[in-house]
């Protein structure tokens, strides 16, 4: 039986207007995230941005509570990580020539299976990580504090839609009309794509990520492009093609080593405590902990049946077979726990790494076609991405006093909508631009998916990969962001340079804010409030620029598909 008090506490939080606003925002953010992940090789968390926009639109419609805004932004942001899970894995199959073997339905089933498994897992682990372990979940905390500090009004809307319009028009001029060049300040350096990418979106990525992390990203780019490709070839150590293979292998190794180090350092030592905590949670017979049905016993049955149903669906619909389907289902629960632990402690969710780990486990136990391996990695990556998103949302809810069941239902709505939209956008992009547009030094770098493809097909330089892998583990233990360095090593130089310029803008923006507040004769509280408002303006404008270019990119893809169908 469902708990009446639980139902009552959801009133005013999960509302019809909130669902409508959340779903509309989810469609836009999901499409934007799929494009951003493929184009930029990175996907910033959209949670804080979604929180600001949710409160803004709710207040336009009348009075709104922070809890209603929190549930609304939970719906709005859910599809982003679903899109990320697909974008970080499936395009790897296109790079290997399997595009004609993957349909929209295949991608939708991958996304839906990952979404449902992620939802079931978070319903199981919510209490342990949020209540008992009380992990930090810095992104969720930031969303809660942003909602508390935000006084959304007309100014926020003008900033958001104004910046979106500017970036959208700029993208049309560049990509559709060819009036604006795609690259600036290019130099002819053998083996290095030197230049500044004329992209508001990539500048915004650098701004949103911040100067310090992007500085490590750029350092990796300098190491790979000028240290190995230019320096190594100038010294006669290897030719350009060999040097480029070494750079890709080293970058992959660093990113993989980082992901494994997260598991070894932050997750495995906690496994015993997590298991004891989950066992204690299940032995506490209070239906207040139920997120699905209102009854813990009924929840347990639903989780079991849901997991079994997903195993059957992926075994038949994706033609994985029973053994791989069972392995994927079981290990997805394990990796979502890892994802929650990682997000809670570090704010990082290496979801494609978890997908790679499970993919390699399945490949070790079963003979399976290469194209099916990408489905496995995709399911796990989507589940882990969604788990990271919802656990951050739960943390924001715990800070604000939001009903977690309302948030879980909101996440389910947003996740399913996101699965539909993400699959549609992926099909539109590969149909419009062709599979050859995806990969390193291509229009869509799809860095993470390229790593998955390389792991499936063969690593160019195994010794450099192993060296990078070991270095990634050591760096993480020393507190050095090996993932960002590896990303810089792996991505084309023009992308790293442009993102670095965006981060420099953020550094100047912060210094200007601090200097302005320090010379204004304000009290500490007034200075903090003014700085928070100023930072919010930067967040909204940068997110608008990112969203404007990525949304227009998706629209242009759909237009291209429509024109090709019309002949």
C-alpha positions in Angstrom: 0.0 0.0 0.0 1.3 3.4 -0.8 2.0 5.9 1.9 -0.5 8.7 2.2 1.9 11.1 3.8 4.4 10.5 1.0 1.7 11.3 -1.6 0.7 14.4 0.3 4.2 15.7 0.5 4.5 15.5 -3.3 1.7 18.0 -3.8 3.0 21.3 -5.1 6.3 19.7 -6.1 5.5 17.4 -9.0 3.0 19.6 -10.8 1.4 19.5 -14.2 3.0 22.8 -15.2 6.4 21.6 -13.9 6.1 18.4 -16.0 5.2 20.4 -19.1 8.1 22.9 -18.6 10.5 20.0 -17.7 9.6 17.9 -20.7 10.0 20.8 -23.1 13.3 21.7 -21.6 14.3 18.1 -21.6 13.7 17.9 -25.4 15.9 20.9 -26.0 18.7 20.0 -23.5 18.8 16.4 -24.7 19.1 17.4 -28.4 21.7 20.0 -27.4 23.7 17.5 -25.3 23.8 14.9 -28.0 25.2 17.4 -30.5 27.6 18.9 -27.9 29.0 15.5 -26.8 29.7 14.5 -30.4 31.0 17.9 -31.6 33.1 18.8 -28.6 34.1 15.5 -27.0 32.8 16.8 -23.7 29.5 17.3 -21.9 29.3 19.7 -18.9 26.6 18.8 -16.3 23.4 20.8 -17.2 22.0 20.5 -13.7 22.7 24.1 -12.5 21.6 25.6 -15.7 18.4 23.6 -15.7 17.7 24.7 -12.1 18.0 28.4 -13.0 15.8 28.1 -16.1 13.2 25.9 -14.3 12.7 28.5 -11.5 12.6 31.3 -14.1 9.8 29.8 -16.2 7.8 28.6 -13.1 7.9 32.2 -11.7 6.7 33.5 -15.0 3.6 31.4 -14.5 3.0 32.6 -10.9 4.3 31.7 -7.5 6.8 28.8 -7.4 8.5 27.0 -4.6 12.1 25.9 -4.7 11.0 22.3 -4.4 8.7 22.6 -7.5 11.7 24.1 -9.4 13.9 21.3 -8.1 11.6 18.6 -9.4 11.1 20.4 -12.7 14.9 20.7 -13.3 15.2 17.0 -12.5 12.9 16.3 -15.4 14.7 18.9 -17.6 18.2 17.6 -17.1 17.6 13.9 -17.2 17.9 13.4 -20.9 21.3 15.1 -21.1 23.2 12.1 -19.7 21.1 9.6 -21.6 22.2 11.5 -24.8 25.8 11.5 -23.4 25.7 7.7 -22.9 24.7 7.1 -26.5 27.0 9.8 -27.9 30.0 8.4 -26.0 29.6 4.9 -27.3 27.4 4.2 -30.4 29.3 6.4 -33.0 32.3 4.2 -32.5 30.4 1.6 -34.5 29.9 4.1 -37.3 33.6 4.7 -37.3 34.2 1.0 -37.9 31.7 0.8 -40.8 28.7 -0.6 -38.9 26.4 2.4 -39.5 24.0 0.4 -41.7 23.7 -2.3 -39.0 22.3 0.1 -36.3 18.8 1.5 -36.6 16.9 4.1 -34.7 15.1 1.3 -32.8 18.4 -0.3 -31.8 19.6 3.0 -30.3 16.3 3.7 -28.6 16.3 0.2 -27.0 19.9 0.8 -25.8 18.9 4.2 -24.4 15.6 2.9 -22.8 17.3 -0.2 -21.3 20.1 1.9 -19.8 17.5 4.5 -18.5 15.3 1.8 -16.8 18.3 0.0 -15.3 19.6 3.4 -14.0 16.3 4.3 -12.5 15.9 0.9 -10.8 19.4 1.1 -9.4 19.0 4.6 -8.0 15.7 3.6 -6.3 17.8 0.9 -4.6 20.8 3.0 -3.6 19.3 6.4 -2.9 19.1 6.2 0.8 22.6 4.8 1.3 24.4 7.5 -0.6 22.2 10.5 0.2 21.1 9.8 3.8 23.5 7.3 5.4 26.8 8.0 3.7 25.8 11.6 3.0 28.3 12.1 0.2 29.0 15.6 -1.0 27.7 15.4 -4.6 29.1 18.8 -5.4 27.1 19.4 -8.6 23.8 18.6 -6.8 24.9 20.9 -3.9 25.6 23.7 -6.4 22.2 23.3 -8.0 20.5 23.6 -4.5 22.5 26.7 -3.6 21.8 28.2 -7.0 18.1 27.8 -6.5 18.4 29.4 -3.1 20.3 32.3 -4.3 18.4 32.9 -7.6 15.8 35.6 -7.9 14.8 34.8 -11.5 13.2 37.6 -13.4 12.9 39.2 -16.8 16.7 39.8 -16.9 17.5 36.1 -16.8 15.2 35.4 -19.7 16.6 38.2 -21.8 20.2 37.0 -21.1 19.4 33.4 -21.9 17.4 33.9 -25.1 19.5 36.8 -26.3 22.7 34.7 -26.1 20.9 31.7 -27.7 19.7 33.8 -30.6 23.2 35.3 -31.1 24.9 31.9 -31.2 22.1 30.4 -33.4 22.3 33.2 -36.0 26.1 32.9 -35.9 25.9 29.2 -36.5 23.5 29.6 -39.5 25.9 32.2 -41.0 28.8 29.8 -40.5 27.4 26.4 -41.3 24.4 27.0 -43.6 25.4 30.1 -45.5 29.2 30.0 -45.3 29.4 33.7 -44.6 31.5 33.2 -41.5 34.7 31.0 -41.6 34.8 27.9 -39.4 38.5 28.3 -38.5 40.6 31.4 -37.7 44.3 31.9 -37.4 45.2 28.6 -39.0 48.8 27.6 -39.4 50.2 24.8 -41.6 52.0 22.6 -39.1 52.4 19.0 -40.3 50.3 16.6 -38.2 48.7 19.3 -36.1 45.4 21.0 -36.8 46.4 24.4 -35.5 43.8 27.2 -35.4 40.9 28.7 -33.4 37.5 27.0 -34.0 35.0 29.8 -34.7 32.5 28.4 -32.2 30.6 30.1 -29.4 29.8 26.7 -28.1 33.3 25.6 -27.6 34.3 28.9 -26.1 31.4 28.4 -23.7 32.6 24.9 -22.8 35.9 26.3 -21.7 34.1 29.1 -19.7 31.7 26.6 -18.0 34.4 24.1 -17.1 36.7 26.8 -15.7 40.3 27.8 -16.1 42.2 25.3 -13.9 40.7 22.1 -15.4 41.0 23.5 -19.0 44.6 24.5 -18.3 45.4 20.8 -17.7 43.4 20.0 -20.8 45.5 22.5 -22.8 48.7 21.2 -21.3 47.8 17.7 -22.6 47.2 19.2 -26.1 50.7 20.9 -26.0 52.3 17.6 -24.9 50.6 15.5 -27.6 50.8 17.9 -30.5 54.0 19.8 -30.0 55.8 17.5 -27.7 55.2 14.2 -29.5 54.1 15.0 -33.1 56.2 18.1 -33.8 59.1 17.4 -31.4 59.2 13.7 -32.0 59.2 14.0 -35.8 61.7 16.9 -35.8 64.0 14.7 -33.7 63.6 11.9 -36.2 62.1 9.5 -33.6 59.0 8.6 -35.8 57.1 9.8 -38.8 53.9 11.9 -38.6 51.5 8.9 -39.0 53.2 6.9 -36.3 53.3 10.0 -34.0 49.6 10.6 -34.4 48.9 6.9 -33.5 51.1 7.3 -30.4 49.2 10.4 -29.4 45.8 8.7 -29.7 47.0 5.7 -27.8 48.6 7.8 -25.0 45.4 9.9 -24.7 43.2 6.8 -24.5 45.5 5.3 -21.9 45.4 8.3 -19.7 41.6 8.5 -19.8 41.2 4.7 -19.2 43.8 4.9 -16.4 41.9 7.7 -14.8 38.6 5.7 -14.9 40.2 2.6 -13.4 41.9 4.7 -10.7 38.5 6.1 -9.7 37.3 2.6 -9.2 40.4 1.4 -7.3 40.9 4.5 -5.1 37.4 5.8 -4.5 35.0 2.9 -5.0 36.4 -0.5 -4.2 37.6 0.5 -0.7 34.0 1.5 0.0 32.4 -1.7 -1.4 32.0 -3.4 2.0 30.5 -0.4 3.6 28.1 0.1 0.6 26.9 -3.5 0.8 26.4 -3.2 4.6 24.6 0.1 4.1 22.3 -1.3 1.4 21.6 -4.3 3.6 20.8 -2.1 6.5 18.5 0.0 4.4 16.6 -3.0 3.2 16.2 -4.4 6.7 14.6 -1.1 7.9 11.0 -1.6 7.2 9.8 1.9 6.6 7.9 2.7 3.4 9.1 6.3 3.6 12.2 5.0 1.9 10.2 3.7 -1.1 10.6 5.7 -4.3 8.7 3.5 -6.8 5.4 2.2 -5.3 5.2 3.5 -1.8 6.1 0.1 -0.3 9.6 -1.3 0.1 8.5 -4.9 -0.4 6.7 -4.0 -3.6 9.7 -2.0 -4.8 11.9 -5.0 -4.3 9.6 -7.1 -6.6 9.4 -4.3 -9.2 13.2 -3.9 -9.3 13.7 -7.7 -9.7 11.0 -8.0 -12.4 12.2 -4.9 -14.1 15.8 -6.1 -14.3 14.7 -9.5 -15.6 12.5 -7.8 -18.3 15.4 -5.7 -19.4 17.6 -8.7 -19.7 15.0 -10.5 -21.9 14.5 -7.4 -24.0 18.2 -6.8 -24.8 18.7 -10.5 -25.3 16.0 -10.7 -28.0 15.6 -7.2 -29.4 19.3 -6.4 -29.6 20.2 -10.1 -30.3 22.8 -10.2 -27.6 21.8 -13.7 -26.4 21.0 -14.8 -22.8 24.5 -14.9 -21.2 25.6 -11.4 -22.4 22.2 -10.0 -21.5 22.4 -11.3 -17.9 26.0 -10.1 -17.5 25.1 -6.6 -18.7 22.1 -6.4 -16.4 23.9 -7.5 -13.3 27.1 -5.5 -13.9 25.0 -2.4 -14.8 23.8 -2.4 -11.2 27.4 -2.7 -10.0 28.6 0.2 -12.2 25.7 2.5 -11.3 26.8 2.1 -7.7 30.4 3.0 -8.8 29.0 6.0 -10.7 27.1 7.2 -7.7 30.2 6.8 -5.5 32.4 8.7 -8.0 29.9 11.5 -8.5 29.4 11.8 -4.8 33.0 12.1 -4.0 34.5 13.8 -7.0 31.7 15.2 -9.1 33.0 13.1 -12.0 31.1 10.4 -13.8 33.4 8.4 -16.2 30.4 6.6 -17.7 32.0 5.5 -20.9 34.8 3.9 -18.9 32.3 1.9 -17.0 30.7 0.9 -20.3 34.1 -0.2 -21.6 34.8 -2.3 -18.6 31.5 -4.2 -18.9 32.0 -4.5 -22.6 35.4 -6.1 -22.1 34.0 -8.5 -19.5 31.2 -9.6 -21.8 33.7 -10.1 -24.7 35.8 -12.3 -22.4 32.9 -14.6 -21.6 30.9 -14.8 -24.8 31.5 -14.7 -28.6 29.6 -11.7 -29.8 29.7 -9.6 -33.0 31.7 -6.4 -32.8 28.7 -4.2 -33.5 26.9 -5.7 -30.5 29.7 -4.7 -28.2 28.8 -1.1 -28.7 25.2 -1.8 -27.6 26.6 -3.2 -24.3 28.8 -0.2 -23.7 25.9 2.1 -24.6 23.5 0.5 -22.1 26.0 0.7 -19.3 27.0 4.3 -20.1 23.4 5.5 -20.3 22.6 3.8 -16.9 25.7 5.3 -15.2 25.1 8.7 -16.7 21.5 8.8 -15.6 22.5 7.5 -12.2 25.0 10.3 -11.8 22.4 12.9 -12.8 19.6 11.6 -10.5 21.9 11.2 -7.5 23.0 14.8 -7.9 19.3 15.7 -8.1 18.6 13.7 -4.9 21.4 15.7 -3.2 19.8 19.0 -4.2 16.5 17.6 -2.9 18.0 16.6 0.4 19.4 20.1 0.8 16.1 21.8 -0.1 13.7 19.3 1.5 12.3 18.0 -1.8 10.3 14.7 -1.8 12.7 12.2 -3.3 9.9 10.1 -4.8 8.7 13.1 -6.7 12.2 13.6 -8.0 12.5 9.9 -9.0 9.2 10.1 -10.9 10.4 13.2 -12.6 13.7 11.6 -13.5 11.7 8.6 -15.0 9.7 11.0 -17.2 12.8 13.0 -18.3 14.8 9.8 -18.9 12.2 8.2 -21.2 11.7 11.4 -23.1 15.5 11.7 -23.4 15.8 8.2 -24.8 13.4 9.0 -27.6 15.0 12.4 -28.4 18.6 11.2 -28.1 18.0 8.3 -30.5 16.2 10.5 -33.0 19.0 13.1 -32.9 21.7 10.5 -33.3 19.9 9.1 -36.4 19.4 12.6 -37.8 23.1 13.5 -37.4 24.5 10.3 -39.0 22.0 10.5 -41.8 22.7 14.2 -42.5 26.5 14.1 -42.3 27.3 10.5 -43.0 29.3 8.1 -40.8 32.6 9.4 -42.2 32.0 12.7 -40.4 32.6 11.1 -37.0 36.0 10.5 -35.5 39.3 12.3 -34.6 40.0 15.3 -36.9 36.4 15.0 -38.3 33.4 17.3 -38.0 32.3 15.4 -35.0 35.3 14.2 -33.0 33.2 12.0 -30.7 36.3 11.4 -28.6 34.9 8.9 -26.1 33.2 6.8 -28.8 36.4 6.8 -30.7 38.1 5.3 -27.7 35.5 2.6 -27.6 36.0 1.9 -31.3 39.7 1.7 -30.8 39.4 -0.7 -27.9 37.2 -2.9 -30.1 39.3 -2.8 -33.3 42.8 -2.5 -31.9 45.1 0.1 -30.3 47.6 1.8 -32.6 50.4 1.7 -30.1 50.0 -0.7 -27.2 53.2 0.3 -25.4 52.1 4.0 -25.3 48.6 3.0 -24.3 49.9 1.0 -21.4 52.2 3.8 -20.4 49.4 6.3 -20.5 47.2 3.8 -18.6 49.7 3.5 -15.7 50.4 7.2 -15.8 46.6 7.9 -15.5 46.4 5.8 -12.4 49.4 7.4 -10.8 48.3 10.9 -11.6 44.9 10.3 -10.1 46.5 9.1 -6.9 48.6 12.2 -6.9 45.5 14.5 -7.4 46.4 15.4 -11.0 43.4 15.5 -13.4 44.6 12.8 -15.8 41.2 12.7 -17.6 41.6 16.3 -18.6 45.2 15.8 -19.7 44.2 12.7 -21.7 41.4 14.6 -23.3 43.8 17.3 -24.4 46.3 14.7 -25.8 43.5 12.9 -27.7 41.5 15.8 -29.2 42.5 17.9 -32.2 44.6 20.9 -31.1 42.2 23.5 -32.5 39.5 22.3 -30.1 41.8 22.4 -27.1 43.0 25.9 -28.0 39.5 27.3 -28.4 38.3 25.8 -25.1 41.4 27.2 -23.4 40.6 30.7 -24.8 37.1 30.3 -23.3 38.5 29.4 -19.9 40.8 32.5 -20.1 37.6 34.5 -20.5 36.2 32.9 -17.4 39.4 33.7 -15.5 39.2 37.4 -16.6 35.5 37.4 -15.7 36.2 36.2 -12.2 39.0 38.7 -11.6 36.8 41.5 -12.9 34.0 40.5 -10.6 36.3 40.3 -7.6 37.9 43.7 -8.3 34.6 45.4 -8.9 33.1 44.0 -5.6 36.3 44.9 -3.7 36.2 48.5 -4.8 32.5 49.0 -4.3 32.7 49.4 -0.5 30.2 46.6 0.2 29.9 44.4 3.3 31.0 40.8 3.1 27.4 39.6 2.7 26.6 42.2 0.0 29.7 41.3 -1.8 28.9 37.6 -1.7 25.4 38.2 -2.9 26.5 40.4 -5.8 29.3 38.0 -6.8 26.7 35.1 -6.8 24.4 37.1 -9.1 27.3 38.1 -11.4 28.4 34.4 -11.6 24.9 33.4 -12.4 24.8 35.9 -15.3 27.9 34.3 -16.7 26.5 30.8 -16.3 23.2 31.8 -18.1 24.9 33.6 -21.0 27.5 30.9 -21.5 24.8 28.2 -21.4 22.7 30.2 -23.8 25.6 30.4 -26.3 26.3 26.7 -26.0 22.6 25.8 -26.3 22.0 28.2 -29.2 24.8 26.7 -31.4 24.1 23.1 -30.5 20.3 23.4 -31.1 20.8 25.1 -34.4 23.2 22.3 -35.3 20.5 19.7 -34.6 17.9 21.7 -36.6 20.2 22.0 -39.6 20.7 18.2 -39.4 17.0 17.6 -39.4 16.6 20.1 -42.3 19.3 18.2 -44.3 17.6 14.9 -43.7 14.2 16.3 -44.8 15.7 17.8 -48.0 17.4 14.5 -48.8 14.1 12.7 -48.4 12.4 15.1 -50.7 15.1 14.5 -53.2 
